[in-house]
Amino acid sequence: MKIRLSHIFDEIISIENLLEAWMEFIRGKRNKIDVRQFQSNLMDNILTLHNDLTNYTYKHDGYQAFNINDPKPRNIHKATVRDRLVHHAIYRILYPLFNKTFITDSFSCRFEKGTHKSIERFLRYYRKVSKNNTKTCYVLKCDIKKFFDSVDQKILYNILKEKIADKDAMLLLGEVITSFNKNSVQLELFDLQNANRERERESSALRARNSHWKFNQPNIRQYLLERI
């Protein structure tokens, strides 16, 4: 039986998750100018983001393009700090489900994996295939050109849709997926008019969500201060 996530939108946009996502996001980035600017007004920025997400008014901004050499030339598109915080908040909630679906030898961006573990795994296979360095063996090193630029957004969206039953979460994921759209691909998302009418009928549930912590803004600010 396939497991589908439901009621995860509230988890993604919660103050707790946004703050935990921020604490993880800034590791190794504290001296970046854009990160320091966001940090200088952190409480208001997180509260504003939380309110935009809660009220369905969040819109993903554009990307800053620049070139790097590592060592080959690469064209990078960087989202704003605010949007990258949303990315990380989503990642924190979706990771436990999707991590189980990855093959063992996928090492990037996974807990208890990484470069050193991948090298250990490679050496294990190398010794096995080369018969303890007595036979010649070969390694294929390859890269998919413009991979992220060429990802089929409809396929990606439908993969997520198979795993996630929460419509609000899917609308947020659709907003993020289509934020970088070189080929002007359009996703067949939910009927926004029907979604808005449904949200009007669920206004009482929305108020309950907003009062989940029974926090007013000063209390949320105090919570953030205690955690930073």
KAVENCOR-V747852 format. One record per backbone hydrogen bond with DSSP energy under -0.5 kcal/mol. CO is the residue of the C=O (numbers start at 1). NH is the residue of the N-H. E is the energy in kcal/mol with one decimal. If there is no record, write none. Layout:
# KAVENCOR-V747852
co: <CO CO>
nh: <NH NH>
e: <E E>
This chain:
# KAVENCOR-V747852
co: <2 5 5 8 9 10 11 14 15 16 17 18 19 20 21 22 24 26 26 29 32 33 34 35 36 37 38 39 41 42 43 44 45 46 47 48 49 50 51 52 52 53 63 64 66 68 72 74 74 76 76 78 80 81 82 83 84 85 86 87 88 89 90 90 91 94 94 95 96 97 98 98 99 103 105 107 107 110 114 115 116 117 118 119 120 121 122 123 124 125 126 127 128 130 130 139 140 143 144 146 147 151 152 153 154 155 156 157 158 159 160 160 163 163 165 166 167 168 169 170 171 172 173 174 176 177 179 181 187 190 191 192 193 194 195 196 197 198 200 202 203 204 205 206 207 209 211 216 217 218 219 220 221 222 223 224>
nh: <4 165 166 12 13 14 14 18 19 20 21 22 23 24 25 26 27 29 30 32 36 37 38 39 40 41 41 42 45 46 47 48 49 50 51 52 53 54 55 57 58 56 65 78 76 74 70 68 76 66 78 64 84 85 86 87 88 89 90 91 92 93 93 94 95 97 98 99 100 100 101 102 102 106 107 110 114 113 118 119 120 121 122 123 124 125 126 127 128 129 130 132 131 134 135 141 142 145 147 150 151 153 156 157 158 159 160 161 162 163 163 164 5 165 167 170 171 172 173 174 175 176 177 178 179 180 181 184 189 192 195 196 197 198 199 200 201 202 203 206 207 208 209 210 211 212 214 220 221 222 223 224 225 226 227 228>
e: <-0.5 -3.6 -1.1 -2.5 -2.3 -0.8 -0.5 -2.6 -2.4 -2.5 -2.7 -1.9 -2.4 -1.8 -2.7 -2.2 -1.0 -2.6 -0.8 -2.1 -2.6 -2.2 -1.8 -2.6 -1.8 -0.5 -1.0 -1.6 -2.3 -2.8 -2.4 -2.7 -2.3 -2.8 -2.4 -2.5 -2.5 -2.6 -2.4 -2.7 -1.1 -1.0 -0.6 -3.1 -3.5 -2.8 -2.0 -2.5 -0.6 -2.4 -0.5 -3.1 -2.6 -2.1 -1.5 -2.4 -2.2 -2.2 -2.4 -2.6 -2.3 -1.0 -0.6 -2.4 -2.5 -0.7 -2.1 -2.9 -0.6 -0.6 -1.3 -0.5 -1.0 -1.5 -0.7 -0.7 -1.8 -1.4 -2.0 -2.2 -2.2 -2.2 -2.4 -2.8 -1.8 -2.0 -3.1 -2.6 -1.5 -3.2 -2.7 -2.9 -0.7 -2.8 -2.0 -0.7 -0.6 -0.7 -1.3 -1.7 -0.7 -0.8 -2.3 -2.7 -2.4 -2.1 -2.0 -2.2 -1.6 -0.7 -0.9 -1.9 -3.3 -0.5 -0.6 -2.1 -2.3 -1.9 -2.5 -2.5 -1.9 -1.9 -3.0 -2.2 -1.1 -0.7 -0.7 -1.1 -1.6 -0.6 -2.6 -2.8 -2.2 -2.5 -2.1 -1.9 -1.9 -1.2 -1.3 -2.0 -2.3 -1.9 -2.2 -2.4 -1.5 -1.5 -1.0 -2.1 -2.7 -2.1 -2.3 -2.6 -2.4 -2.1 -1.3 -1.6>
